[in-house]
Amino acid sequence: MFKNNGKIYNKFDLRRKIVVYQGDCLDLLRDIPDESLQLIVTSPPYNIGKEYETKSKLKQYLGQQAAVIKECVRTLSPHGSICWQVGNYVDNGSIVPLDTILYPIFVDFGLKMRNRIIWHFEHGLHCSKRFSGRYETIIWFTKSEDYVFNLDPVRIPQKYPGKKYFKGPNAGKYSCNPLGKNPGDVWVIPNVKSNHVEKTIHPCQFPVELIERFVLSMTNEGDWVFDPFSGTGTSIVAAVRHNRRGAGAEYERKYIDVAVERIEQELRGTLKTRPMNRPVYDPVLAGNSLTKAPWTYLDDSEQPLLIKERKLKYGTL
């Protein structure tokens, strides 16, 4: 079985197992041989002015992305996958879904789209002039028709495991795969907010379990997983956890330090993460007292009143 030796390097070499590079991802990519990476998975800056990016004109941003994508395609194995997780570019309140305008760039480089995965979560910024955004997308491309895809490691529990065929030659037999079902292309996984066990100083960190699903389904042990915008090292953590090689680039020193610490914790088995396939917390089923509204309705025609306001108005409940 493939095992990491625990050493983290800052320069790429095919003989190494973990690489965390501080600087421009293009500089790191130039050191990576052609067709040597099995999975490239990332969440690039959205060009919305976060602390780790400089907002630029959309055309300039797309040019920068195209330069990185070009190098990623060069370094991608013929059997490999690229998964690009993006949200929306926002310009004066008008949104542009980045996956739709990045799609032609990937296609122009000869890649083939396999899925447009919707990542749904329940918490985020609250909008007042449009519906609050509660999903982002991951666009998955491959370099050829002969690509690695291991479904069994990422199957999820069946909805009706006791279901049987009711007619035909298999009548009376269970109709479900005992290993579980295909997770589909809508993934409900909590995002990393203030109360998430994985939360660090990074403002836009994605959860380890999101990347684990890609690592397990699109790579085999010993393969390289690369993240050109690695932030606090989530992609490398997911790779290390499942005996893959991991590499990534990040500009900010403070995020590099967090990434190295998280990877070292993962190697020691002490990193706290949300387990894969844990059901999403349901506050009602959990009996959370905050699910009980502090207001009541008088009838269908009236606005809800806070309980204390109703007491003042009517003197009793």
C-alpha positions in Angstrom: 0.0 0.0 0.0 1.2 3.5 -0.9 2.2 5.5 2.2 3.4 9.1 2.6 6.7 9.6 4.4 5.4 12.7 6.1 7.9 15.2 4.6 6.4 18.3 3.0 8.5 19.8 0.1 8.3 23.2 -1.5 9.5 22.1 -5.0 7.9 19.6 -7.3 9.5 16.3 -8.1 7.7 13.1 -9.3 9.5 11.1 -6.6 8.0 13.2 -3.8 4.6 12.8 -2.2 3.6 16.1 -0.7 4.4 19.5 -2.2 3.2 22.9 -0.9 4.6 25.8 -3.0 4.4 29.5 -2.0 4.0 31.6 -5.1 2.3 31.7 -8.5 0.8 28.4 -9.6 2.2 28.9 -13.1 5.7 28.8 -11.7 4.9 25.5 -10.0 3.1 24.1 -13.1 6.2 24.8 -15.3 8.1 22.3 -13.1 5.6 19.5 -13.6 6.2 17.1 -16.5 3.6 16.6 -19.2 0.7 14.3 -18.4 1.8 13.4 -14.9 -1.2 14.6 -12.8 -4.2 12.4 -12.4 -6.6 14.9 -10.8 -6.6 18.6 -10.8 -9.2 20.0 -8.4 -9.5 23.6 -7.3 -11.6 26.5 -6.3 -10.0 29.5 -8.0 -10.6 33.2 -7.0 -14.0 34.4 -8.3 -12.7 37.9 -9.0 -15.0 39.5 -6.4 -12.4 41.3 -4.4 -11.6 38.9 -1.6 -8.6 39.6 0.6 -6.4 37.1 -1.4 -7.2 38.5 -4.9 -7.1 41.8 -6.8 -10.3 42.4 -8.6 -9.8 42.9 -12.4 -11.9 43.4 -15.5 -13.7 40.2 -16.4 -11.8 39.8 -19.7 -8.5 40.0 -17.9 -9.6 37.5 -15.3 -10.6 35.0 -18.0 -7.3 35.5 -19.6 -5.5 34.7 -16.3 -7.7 31.6 -15.9 -7.0 30.5 -19.4 -3.3 30.6 -18.8 -3.6 28.4 -15.8 -6.0 26.0 -17.5 -3.7 25.6 -20.4 -0.8 24.5 -18.2 -3.2 22.2 -16.3 -4.3 20.5 -19.5 -0.6 20.0 -20.4 0.2 18.3 -17.1 -3.0 16.2 -17.0 -2.8 12.5 -17.6 -4.7 11.1 -20.6 -6.8 9.2 -18.0 -7.2 12.2 -15.7 -9.8 14.7 -14.7 -10.0 18.5 -14.0 -12.7 19.7 -11.5 -13.1 23.5 -11.3 -15.3 24.7 -8.5 -16.7 28.2 -9.0 -19.5 30.5 -8.0 -20.6 33.9 -9.5 -18.7 37.0 -10.5 -20.7 39.9 -9.2 -20.6 43.3 -10.9 -22.7 46.1 -9.4 -25.3 43.6 -8.2 -25.5 41.7 -11.5 -24.2 38.2 -11.4 -22.3 36.2 -14.0 -22.1 32.4 -13.4 -18.4 31.7 -13.9 -18.8 28.1 -15.0 -20.7 29.2 -18.1 -18.0 31.5 -19.3 -15.1 29.2 -18.3 -16.7 26.3 -20.1 -15.6 27.4 -23.6 -12.0 27.7 -22.4 -11.9 24.1 -21.3 -13.6 22.9 -24.5 -11.1 25.0 -26.7 -8.3 23.0 -25.0 -9.9 19.8 -26.2 -11.4 18.7 -22.9 -14.8 16.9 -22.6 -17.3 17.8 -19.9 -18.6 14.8 -17.9 -20.8 16.6 -15.3 -21.9 20.0 -14.0 -22.2 19.3 -10.3 -24.3 21.5 -8.1 -22.9 21.8 -4.6 -25.8 22.9 -2.4 -25.4 24.4 1.1 -27.7 26.2 3.5 -25.7 29.0 4.9 -24.1 32.1 3.3 -24.6 35.8 2.7 -28.2 37.1 2.9 -29.2 39.1 -0.1 -31.9 41.8 0.0 -32.4 42.5 -3.8 -32.2 38.9 -5.1 -32.5 35.4 -3.7 -29.6 34.4 -1.5 -27.1 32.2 -3.2 -27.0 28.7 -1.8 -25.1 26.7 -4.4 -21.9 26.7 -6.4 -20.9 24.5 -9.3 -18.1 22.1 -10.1 -17.4 21.5 -13.8 -15.7 18.2 -14.4 -13.7 17.6 -17.6 -11.6 14.7 -18.9 -8.9 14.6 -21.4 -10.0 11.5 -23.2 -12.8 8.9 -23.2 -10.6 6.5 -21.3 -10.7 8.1 -17.8 -10.6 6.8 -14.3 -13.9 6.7 -12.6 -14.4 4.6 -9.5 -18.1 4.8 -8.4 -18.2 2.2 -5.6 -16.0 4.2 -3.1 -18.4 7.2 -3.3 -21.8 5.5 -3.3 -24.3 6.9 -0.8 -27.0 5.0 1.1 -30.0 3.9 -0.9 -33.3 5.7 -0.2 -35.2 2.4 -0.4 -32.7 -0.4 0.2 -35.6 -2.9 0.7 -37.0 -2.3 -2.7 -37.5 -5.4 -5.0 -38.2 -6.1 -8.6 -42.0 -6.7 -9.0 -41.9 -8.4 -12.3 -39.6 -10.0 -14.9 -36.8 -12.6 -14.4 -35.6 -10.9 -11.2 -39.0 -10.6 -9.6 -38.7 -10.8 -5.8 -35.0 -10.0 -5.8 -33.6 -6.8 -4.3 -33.3 -4.1 -7.0 -30.7 -1.9 -5.3 -26.9 -2.1 -5.3 -26.0 -3.2 -1.8 -23.0 -0.8 -1.8 -25.3 2.1 -2.2 -26.4 4.4 -5.0 -24.8 6.9 -7.3 -24.6 10.3 -5.5 -25.9 12.1 -8.6 -24.9 15.6 -9.7 -26.5 17.6 -6.8 -24.4 17.3 -3.7 -25.7 18.5 -0.3 -22.6 19.2 1.8 -22.3 21.9 4.4 -20.0 24.7 3.6 -17.3 25.8 6.0 -18.7 28.6 8.1 -17.9 29.9 11.6 -19.2 26.9 13.5 -17.8 24.3 11.1 -15.2 21.9 12.7 -12.8 22.7 9.8 -12.9 26.5 9.9 -9.6 28.3 9.6 -8.7 31.9 8.9 -9.4 31.5 5.2 -12.7 33.2 4.2 -13.6 30.8 1.4 -12.5 27.4 2.4 -14.1 24.3 1.0 -14.8 21.2 3.1 -12.6 18.1 2.9 -15.5 15.8 2.3 -16.2 17.6 -1.0 -12.8 16.9 -2.3 -12.7 13.4 -0.9 -15.4 12.4 -3.3 -13.4 13.5 -6.3 -10.2 11.9 -5.0 -11.8 8.5 -4.4 -13.7 8.4 -7.6 -11.2 9.9 -10.1 -7.8 8.6 -8.8 -6.1 5.5 -7.6 -3.6 5.1 -4.7 -0.3 6.7 -5.5 -1.7 9.1 -8.1 -1.0 12.9 -8.1 -3.7 15.3 -6.9 -2.9 18.9 -7.7 -4.6 22.2 -6.7 -3.3 25.3 -8.4 -5.1 27.6 -5.9 -4.7 25.5 -2.7 -5.5 28.0 0.0 -5.3 26.1 3.3 -4.5 22.8 1.7 -7.8 21.0 1.7 -7.1 19.2 -1.6 -3.8 18.0 -0.3 -5.4 16.8 3.0 -7.9 14.8 1.0 -5.2 13.3 -1.1 -3.0 12.4 1.9 -6.0 10.8 3.7 -6.5 8.3 0.9 -2.9 7.5 0.1 -2.5 9.8 -2.9 0.3 12.3 -3.6 -0.7 15.9 -3.2 0.6 19.2 -4.5 -0.6 22.8 -4.5 0.4 26.4 -4.9 -0.7 29.4 -2.7 0.5 33.0 -2.7 -0.3 34.0 0.9 2.2 33.0 3.5 -0.4 32.9 6.3 -2.5 30.3 4.3 0.7 28.3 3.5 1.3 28.0 7.3 -2.2 26.9 7.9 -2.0 24.3 5.1 1.2 22.9 6.4 -0.2 22.6 9.9 -3.4 20.9 8.6 -1.4 18.4 6.5 0.9 17.6 9.4 -2.2 17.0 11.6 -3.7 14.8 8.9 -0.5 12.7 8.8 -0.6 12.4 12.6 -4.3 11.5 12.5 -5.4 14.4 14.6 -7.0 16.7 12.0 -10.7 17.3 12.8 -13.0 17.1 9.8 -16.6 16.5 9.1 -16.9 12.8 8.1 -17.9 11.9 4.6 -21.6 11.1 4.1 -22.6 12.2 7.6 -26.3 13.4 7.3 -26.8 17.1 7.2 -27.8 18.4 10.6 -31.5 18.8 10.9 -32.3 21.2 13.8 -36.0 20.1 14.0 -35.2 16.4 14.3 -32.4 17.4 16.8 -35.0 19.2 18.9 -33.1 22.5 18.7 -35.1 25.1 20.7 -34.3 27.8 18.1 -36.6 26.1 15.6 -39.6 27.3 17.7 -40.7 30.6 16.3 -41.0 33.5 18.8 -44.1 34.8 17.0 -47.6 33.6 16.2 -50.2 34.2 13.5 -53.6 35.6 14.4 -55.1 34.5 11.1 -54.2 34.2 7.5 -54.7 37.8 6.7 -52.4 39.3 9.4 -48.7 39.6 9.7 -46.9 37.5 12.4 -46.5 39.2 15.7 -43.7 38.5 18.1 -45.1 36.7 21.2 -44.2 39.6 23.5 -45.8 42.1 21.1 -49.0 40.0 21.1 -49.0 40.0 24.9 -48.8 43.8 24.9 -51.6 44.1 22.3 -54.1 41.6 23.7 -52.9 41.0 27.3 -52.8 37.3 26.9 -51.8 34.4 24.6 
